[in-house]
Amino acid sequence: LSLAEFWDVVTAPRVVASYKLSFGMSLLAAAINAVFGLMLAWALVRYSFPGKKLIDALVDLPFALPTAVAGIALTALYAKNGWIGQFLEPLGIQVAFKPLGVLVALVFIGLPFVVRTVQPILEDLDTELEEAATSLGAQRWQAFRHVILPIVFPALLTGFALAFARAVGEYGSVIFIAGNIPMVSEITPLMIITKLEQYDYTGATAIATVMLILSFTLLLLINGLQAWTASVPRPRTGRDR
């Protein structure tokens, strides 16, 4: 495969569209998981409520489910006549067989990475730090912003990176709900599989190489940011004492 042929393969409109969809949705899903994963971890650590143990167990469901089963279940839920999709359809929101379906699948499989990464840090966090901040006149959101978030942020970045890495390479749970429409909802891993099924091994290798380089670059940037935040002085947790 010459350099010109390599370039033709990886810059084909269909391939470029799959790159944009895969990486764009993976970053968006990881960001959503970072926000809601932190909120869920906070609720599980700080509050007692009915069904808490059940929710805590359900967080790990994506780890236990085969990816194909997860994809089929999500498709059944979000299809036009599905349990959730039937309520979204009158609102003009279509999830299954659309890019939004890709996002839903990636959020589902990535959430546990954030929750399980942040949860131990929150469990080890002394409530005295918040009490000290509030006693000095800080509002609850100010205490969270200036005291809690700096402690949790390195772990949150780790969860973000893990969720992103899982999302970029996800295949099984996405192909069922995405519909795999070229230029619309076709992910890069599917493009690689398609090339392999066509015995175009050089084309599959070229696409995979670009995907590897882009993924590694993004993860390197995230890890660099994580290392920088970890070096910033922060309040001590119970584990530090």
Buried (B, 14 or more C-beta within 10 A) or exposed (E): EEEEEBEBBBEBEEBBBBBEBBBEBBBBBBBBBBEBBBEBBBBBBEEEEEEEEEEBEEBEBBEEBEBEEBBBBBBBBBBEEBEBBEEBBEEEEBBBBBBBBBBBBBBBBBBBBBBBBBBEBBBEBBEEBBEBBBEEEBEEEEBBEEBBEBBBBBBBBBBBBBBBBBBBBBBBBBBBBBBBEEEEBBBBBBBBBBBBEEEBEEBBBBBBEBBEEBBEEBBEEBEEBBEEBEEEEBBEBEEEE
